[in-house]
Amino acid sequence: QKEVEQDPGPLSVPEGAIVSLNCTYSNSAFQYFMWYRQYSRKGPELLMYTYSSGNKEDGRFTAQVDKSSKYISLFIRDSQPSDSATYLCAGSTNAGKSTFGDGTTLTVKP
Amino acid sequence: DAEITQSPRHKITETGRQVTLACHQTWNHNNMFWYRQDLGHGLRLIHYSYGVQDTNKGEVSDGYSVSRSNTEDLPLTLESAASSQTSVYFCASSEGAGTGENEQFFGPGTRLTVL
């Protein structure tokens, strides 16, 4: 079993929709949780970074972490065609090494 | 501006040849990582380093080696390239263990084809 499992997708939504991207993890030592966005033929870029449980909001993006159920979510409000990309979740211990999910490819149609 | 660069961006080589992929970061980060990304497998960790002279194996380290002689560089060497090593390779860096700054910054990637 992988340490981080991500809903595989692909996901296709109309512009303006609310998008929910989800991951589960098995390593109880994870304290840091990240979401990365990767456009085609580019390197991943950090989108959201969360420590421990709770919510974090940044514009149209909200990251949620529930450590009791080992569940990580990313919500995108008012989705735009420019949000079309692959989204990777990741968990990390204090040591610095991260474990990534396989990614969910999102397409937002105008 | 601080950045992380990779070279070459594209490489075609033949089976059995030694290949070295360069990674250079100007963030002054202690941690550096090498990943490969293949369809259906996401990002898989090859090797990583927590500082100068420190190297560690990741989940797919067979056939690869790294060395860390300074803070800025972590070159990845394929000792004898195999067709199974055709992939996109990403280098990343992060500030350091215990700092709480675990977010990684990625380079643009190297697309390697082994014929």
Interface residues (C-beta under 8 A of the other chain):
Chain A: Q6 Y32 M34 Y36 R41 K42 G43 P44 E45 L46 Y49 Y51 L88 S92 N94 A95 G96 K97 S98 T99 F100 G101 D102 G103
Chain B: N31 F33 G40 H41 G42 L43 L45 Y48 Y50 F90 S94 G96 A97 G98 G100 N102 E103 Q104 F105 F106 G107 P108 G109
